[in-house]
């Protein structure tokens, strides 16, 4: 082999190694980085009451562990035969760790018909530029009366 062939072979090897490292890094970021971002241990989560009126605020008990410190966006819906979405909320700055807290603070909208519902939610964590992680949860059933 002459010098040019050796140099081309080295460049080809370096390119292949760089590609393999890049692919391995991308797979890690996509599949394993901060997965899962949190865990909810008591789904269905108990609500503070079993009967609410229009305009009341729903609170529920959350037993959780949070494994990341990225912001979380909560997508919440009232669910029975009807799916009624409430505006999403984003929270930043929550620390890592485990605990039991009272959460929710969801006001029952005026245009929600009476009936039996449960809250169904999806927590969205944008953990890096390649991956978004989701944690699903729901509450116990409750009644909304006029």
C-alpha positions, 0 to 999 in steps of 0.5 A: 500500500502506498501512503495515499491508500493508508491515509484514505483507509484511516479517514474512512475508519475515523468516519465510521467510528465517528458515525457509530459514536453519533448513532449510539449517542442519538439512540441514548438520547432518544430511548434512555435519557431521563426515562421515565421522567417521573412515576405516579404510584397511586393512579387512580388518584383520590379526589378530595370530594366525591361530589362537586358543583360548577365552579368548584375546584378539584384537588387530588392526592398525588404519590410520586417520584420525579427523576428530572428537573425539566419543565412539565406540561400538564394536559388534563381532561374531564372524561366520561362519554364526553372528553372535555379538555381544560387548558394546559399548564406548564410548571418549571423548577420542580425539584427531583425527589419523591413525596405525597402532595395535594395537586390539581387545582382544576376549576370545573368549567361552567359549560360542563354538563352534570354527570359522573367524570374522572380527570384524565391527564398526561404529563409531558416532559421535553427531556432533550432535543430528540425526546419527549416523555409522557406520564399518564394518570387519572383520578377516581370517579366523581359527580358534577351536579348543578 
